[in-house]
Amino acid sequence: MYTPEQDMGISGWFETDYGVDFVEVATARNLVDLVSILIEDYGQDIIGVDLELQGSYWDGAPIDNLEIMIALEEEGT
């Protein structure tokens, strides 16, 4: 049986002081929404570090790691 909550829209990892932490975001409308969710769920540790995410926004548009890292940096300043 298919259940939408099992379908992760965006997932990946980011570096921390202690190693690697994994990211799972069920859905994000756009870049602004994704950045807000990342900071809310993972805190300031996700700002300014290497990250590798894959997936798409809820409308099917692909995410862009560089764009996400830049937006996180801007949000953190």
HELIX and SHEET records of a PDB file:
HELIX    1   1 PRO A    4  GLN A    6  5                                   3    
HELIX    2   2 LEU A   31  TYR A   42  1                                  12    
HELIX    3   3 GLY A   43  ILE A   46  5                                   4    
HELIX    4   4 ASN A   65  GLY A   76  1                                  12    
SHEET    1   A 3 GLY A  19  VAL A  25  0                                        
SHEET    2   A 3 ILE A  10  THR A  16 -1                                        
SHEET    3   A 3 LEU A  51  GLY A  55 -1                                        
END                                                                             
